[in-house]
Amino acid sequence: ARKVLQAVRVDTEKLTTQLGEKNSEAERILEDIRNAAAEQGVSQQAVYFRQAEEKHSDQARKWFWATIGISIGLGLYAIFTFFMHLFPALSPVGTSLNFQLAVSKVLLFAVFSYILYLCARNYLANKHNSIVNRHRQNALLTYTSIMNAATDTKVKEVVLVHASQCIFSAQNTGFSK
């Protein structure tokens, strides 16, 4: 009976040791799965900011070329209006026609200038939003690296707070002030 009891104790200790090893291995695997899921979640969220950055970048490029085109058009209009009186068909006769021509020139120049201003503002706003979204994407992508490097819980909390502020804090869109 003692031999059987001793054999049972040895087997029990052996099984307990194996169970402890399997449990620690399972804990490690579970932690790896959690880390992979968290990293995948962070990477997936970073994709949204990348898409927004690309959209604003494309819009900024379009507004840049529109600004260039309007600038060239405004310059050509200014040159044309400076030499317009040299064309006999466009030369005004009389004071009222001179006044009407001057007012129309100023009005058209003001409208073109305002359109140029709006194009430039839209370019700058989209460029700003592109940079903000790229910054948010970079914050998300580097978050896990910084968290893995930190060992103290307080440091991890500070990193989490700063990363959250970077990502979720309200930013000036550039479209309004």
TORDRENGU-554108 format. One record per residue: x, y, z of N, C-alpha, C in turn; residue in three letters. Coordinates in steps of 0.02 Angstrom, whole numbers, padded with zeros to 5 digits, always signed. Layout:
TORDRENGU-554108
XYZXYZXYZALA ...
***
This chain:
TORDRENGU-554108
+00042-00060+00000+00000+00000+00000+00044+00062+00000ALA +00101+00060+00038+00146+00117+00040+00178+00129-00028ARG +00196+00075-00062+00227+00082-00128+00177+00112-00177LYS +00115+00090-00173+00064+00116-00218+00052+00190-00202VAL +00047+00206-00137+00037+00276-00117+00096+00319-00139LEU +00157+00293-00131+00217+00330-00153+00217+00339-00228GLN +00197+00289-00265+00194+00294-00338+00142+00345-00359ALA +00086+00346-00324+00033+00395-00339+00059+00465-00324VAL +00095+00474-00270+00124+00540-00253+00174+00563-00306ARG +00217+00518-00328+00266+00534-00379+00231+00553-00444VAL +00181+00513-00463+00143+00528-00524+00106+00595-00517ASP +00079+00607-00459+00043+00669-00446+00090+00729-00451THR +00149+00722-00421+00198+00777-00425+00220+00788-00497GLU +00230+00733-00533+00250+00737-00603+00196+00772-00644LYS +00133+00752-00634+00078+00782-00670+00069+00855-00650LEU +00078+00871-00586+00073+00940-00563+00127+00983-00595THR +00187+00957-00600+00242+00993-00631+00227+01004-00705THR +00205+00951-00739+00188+00958-00810+00130+01007-00820GLN +00081+01002-00776+00023+01048-00781+00045+01120-00770LEU +00090+01132-00724+00117+01199-00712+00155+01225-00773GLY +00195+01181-00804+00231+01201-00864+00183+01217-00921GLU +00134+01175-00930+00084+01186-00983+00044+01250-00969LYS +00029+01262-00905-00008+01323-00887+00033+01385-00902ASN +00098+01384-00885+00140+01443-00899+00149+01452-00974SER +00154+01396-01011+00159+01401-01084+00094+01428-01113GLU +00037+01407-01087-00027+01432-01110-00034+01507-01095ALA -00011+01528-01037-00012+01599-01018+00030+01640-01067GLU +00089+01614-01083+00133+01649-01129+00101+01654-01199ARG +00072+01599-01222+00039+01599-01287-00021+01647-01287ILE -00059+01647-01233-00116+01693-01227-00092+01765-01228LEU -00038+01779-01195-00010+01848-01195+00014+01868-01265GLU +00046+01820-01300+00067+01834-01369+00007+01847-01414ASP -00047+01809-01404-00108+01820-01444-00138+01888-01428ILE -00140+01906-01365-00166+01972-01346-00124+02028-01377ARG -00058+02021-01374-00014+02072-01404-00024+02077-01479ASN -00030+02019-01511-00040+02019-01584-00107+02051-01602ALA -00158+02035-01562-00225+02064-01575-00223+02140-01564ALA -00189+02161-01511-00185+02233-01497-00147+02269-01553ALA -00091+02238-01574-00051+02269-01627-00090+02271-01693GLU -00127+02217-01706-00169+02216-01767-00223+02269-01763GLN -00253+02277-01704-00304+02329-01695-00275+02398-01705GLY -00217+02411-01677-00184+02476-01685-00166+02487-01758VAL -00139+02437-01791-00122+02444-01862-00183+02455-01905SER -00238+02421-01888-00300+02431-01926-00326+02502-01918GLN -00321+02530-01858-00344+02598-01847-00298+02648-01884GLN -00235+02633-01889-00188+02677-01924-00204+02681-01998ALA -00235+02629-02026-00254+02628-02096-00304+02684-02111VAL -00350+02695-02065-00400+02748-02075-00368+02817-02080TYR -00319+02829-02038-00284+02893-02041-00243+02899-02105PHE -00214+02843-02128-00176+02844-02191-00223+02861-02249ARG -00282+02831-02249-00330+02845-02302-00352+02918-02302GLN -00363+02945-02242-00382+03016-02237-00324+03061-02260ALA -00264+03041-02243-00205+03080-02263-00198+03080-02339GLU -00208+03023-02370-00203+03019-02443-00258+03061-02477GLU -00318+03059-02449-00374+03098-02478-00358+03173-02474LYS -00335+03196-02417-00319+03267-02410-00258+03286-02452HIS -00212+03240-02460-00154+03253-02502-00175+03262-02575SER -00219+03219-02598-00245+03226-02667-00282+03291-02676ASP -00324+03308-02628-00361+03371-02632-00314+03431-02631GLN -00262+03427-02589-00213+03482-02586-00178+03491-02653ALA -00162+03435-02685-00129+03438-02750-00174+03472-02801ARG -00238+03456-02801-00286+03487-02847-00292+03562-02834LYS -00297+03581-02770-00303+03652-02753-00239+03689-02769TRP -00182+03656-02763-00118+03688-02781-00118+03707-02854PHE -00138+03660-02897-00138+03674-02969-00192+03725-02986TRP -00248+03724-02950-00300+03775-02961-00273+03844-02942ALA -00236+03847-02888-00205+03911-02867-00156+03936-02919THR -00115+03892-02945-00068+03911-02998-00105+03937-03059ILE -00157+03900-03080-00196+03920-03139-00230+03987-03130GLY -00261+03998-03073-00295+04062-03059-00243+04118-03056ILE -00185+04104-03027-00132+04156-03024-00111+04177-03094SER -00101+04128-03137-00081+04143-03207-00137+04182-03241ILE -00199+04159-03231-00256+04194-03261-00263+04265-03237GLY -00252+04276-03173-00255+04343-03145-00200+04387-03173LEU -00141+04359-03180-00086+04397-03209-00100+04416-03282GLY -00126+04367-03319-00143+04382-03389-00198+04434-03394LEU -00247+04429-03350-00301+04479-03350-00274+04548-03334TYR -00228+04553-03286-00199+04617-03269-00160+04646-03328ALA -00123+04605-03363-00085+04629-03422-00134+04650-03477ILE -00186+04610-03488-00235+04626-03540-00270+04693-03524PHE -00290+04703-03462-00326+04765-03446-00280+04825-03449THR -00215+04815-03439-00168+04871-03443-00162+04895-03516PHE -00164+04848-03563-00157+04866-03634-00223+04867-03672PHE -00279+04859-03638-00344+04854-03671-00363+04917-03709MET -00342+04975-03685-00361+05037-03717-00328+05046-03786HIS -00276+05006-03801-00242+05010-03865-00283+04980-03922LEU -00331+04936-03906-00373+04906-03958-00431+04954-03973PHE -00439+04975-04035-00491+05025-04051-00562+05001-04035PRO -00575+04938-04044-00643+04913-04031-00659+04914-03956ALA -00608+04910-03914-00619+04908-03841-00607+04976-03808LEU -00587+05024-03847-00571+05090-03820-00637+05127-03804SER -00646+05149-03741-00708+05183-03723-00709+05255-03749PRO -00769+05277-03766-00778+05346-03790-00826+05380-03741VAL -00803+05432-03709-00846+05469-03663-00831+05450-03590GLY -00851+05495-03546-00837+05488-03475-00876+05429-03444THR -00938+05422-03462-00978+05368-03431-00951+05299-03451SER -00929+05292-03513-00901+05227-03534-00833+05215-03501LEU -00794+05268-03492-00730+05262-03456-00742+05239-03384ASN -00792+05270-03352-00808+05251-03283-00833+05179-03279PHE -00876+05160-03327-00903+05092-03328-00847+05041-03339GLN -00801+05056-03384-00745+05011-03397-00700+05004-03335LEU -00686+05060-03302-00644+05059-03242-00676+05018-03187ALA -00741+05027-03177-00776+04990-03124-00777+04915-03141VAL -00789+04897-03203-00791+04826-03222-00722+04794-03215SER -00669+04832-03232-00601+04806-03223-00586+04791-03150LYS -00603+04839-03107-00590+04831-03035-00632+04774-03007VAL -00695+04770-03027-00739+04717-03003-00713+04648-03024LEU -00695+04641-03087-00669+04576-03110-00603+04559-03075LEU -00560+04609-03066-00497+04597-03031-00510+04575-02959PHE -00559+04606-02926-00576+04587-02858-00603+04516-02855ALA -00645+04497-02902-00674+04430-02903-00619+04378-02915VAL -00576+04390-02964-00520+04344-02977-00474+04339-02916PHE -00461+04395-02883-00418+04395-02824-00450+04354-02768SER -00516+04361-02759-00550+04323-02707-00549+04248-02723TYR -00558+04230-02785-00554+04159-02805-00484+04132-02792ILE -00434+04172-02807-00365+04152-02793-00354+04142-02719LEU -00381+04187-02679-00376+04181-02606-00409+04117-02581TYR -00469+04101-02607-00504+04040-02586-00466+03977-02607LEU -00439+03977-02667-00399+03919-02689-00338+03909-02644CYS -00304+03963-02628-00245+03958-02585-00264+03933-02515ALA -00320+03959-02488-00343+03937-02422-00361+03863-02422ARG -00396+03841-02474-00414+03770-02478-00352+03726-02485ASN -00303+03749-02523-00240+03712-02528-00207+03705-02460TYR -00201+03761-02425-00167+03759-02359-00206+03717-02309LEU -00273+03721-02310-00313+03682-02263-00306+03607-02277ALA -00308+03587-02339-00301+03516-02355-00230+03491-02340ASN -00181+03533-02352-00112+03514-02335-00105+03505-02259LYS -00135+03550-02221-00134+03546-02148-00167+03481-02125HIS -00226+03465-02152-00262+03404-02132-00223+03342-02152ASN -00189+03344-02207-00147+03288-02228-00091+03276-02177SER -00059+03329-02156-00004+03323-02107-00030+03299-02040ILE -00088+03325-02018-00117+03304-01954-00133+03229-01956VAL -00163+03206-02010-00180+03135-02014-00118+03090-02019ASN -00066+03114-02053-00003+03076-02055+00027+03072-01985ARG +00022+03127-01947+00048+03128-01878+00009+03078-01835HIS -00056+03076-01843-00097+03028-01805-00080+02956-01824ARG -00070+02944-01887-00051+02877-01909+00015+02856-01879GLN +00064+02901-01880+00129+02886-01851+00124+02874-01776ASN +00081+02911-01742+00072+02902-01670+00044+02832-01656ALA -00003+02810-01697-00031+02743-01686+00020+02688-01702LEU +00058+02698-01755+00105+02646-01775+00164+02639-01726LEU +00183+02694-01694+00239+02690-01647+00216+02676-01575THR +00151+02678-01564+00124+02668-01497+00146+02601-01467TYR +00139+02546-01503+00155+02481-01476+00230+02475-01461THR +00272+02504-01503+00344+02501-01491+00362+02537-01426SER +00331+02595-01416+00346+02633-01355+00319+02596-01294ILE +00259+02567-01301+00230+02530-01244+00272+02469-01227MET +00298+02435-01276+00340+02376-01263+00406+02396-01230ASN +00431+02455-01247+00494+02477-01218+00485+02500-01146ALA +00426+02524-01129+00413+02548-01061+00403+02489-01014ALA +00432+02493-00954+00425+02439-00906+00380+02459-00848THR +00378+02522-00832+00339+02546-00776+00266+02559-00797ASP +00220+02541-00754+00149+02551-00769+00131+02624-00776THR +00161+02666-00735+00147+02739-00738+00171+02767-00805LYS +00228+02745-00829+00254+02768-00893+00206+02747-00949VAL +00182+02685-00945+00135+02661-00996+00071+02702-00995LYS +00047+02721-00936-00013+02762-00931-00002+02831-00963GLU +00057+02860-00950+00073+02926-00979+00077+02921-01055VAL +00108+02868-01080+00113+02858-01153+00043+02851-01183VAL +00000+02813-01150-00068+02803-01174-00106+02869-01176LEU -00099+02909-01124-00133+02974-01122-00109+03019-01178VAL -00044+03023-01188-00017+03067-01241-00035+03042-01311HIS -00033+02976-01321-00052+02949-01386-00127+02962-01399ALA -00167+02954-01348-00239+02967-01356-00252+03040-01371SER -00217+03085-01337-00225+03156-01350-00204+03173-01421GLN -00150+03143-01444-00126+03156-01512-00178+03134-01563CYS -00208+03077-01551-00254+03048-01599-00323+03080-01596ILE -00348+03090-01536-00418+03108-01529-00431+03181-01511PHE -00380+03220-01498-00393+03290-01480-00416+03328-01542SER -00457+03378-01530-00482+03419-01585-00426+03460-01615ALA -00421+03460-01680-00371+03498-01715-00405+03550-01759GLN -00373+03605-01768-00398+03656-01814-00397+03625-01885ASN -00453+03629-01919-00457+03598-01985-00424+03641-02039THR -00416+03704-02026-00387+03749-02076-00439+03780-02120GLY -00500+03754-02120-00553+03782-02162-00586+03843-02130PHE -00584+03845-02063-00612+03903-02029-00567+03922-01972SER -00571+03985-01951-00530+04007-01896-00574+04032-01841LYS 
***
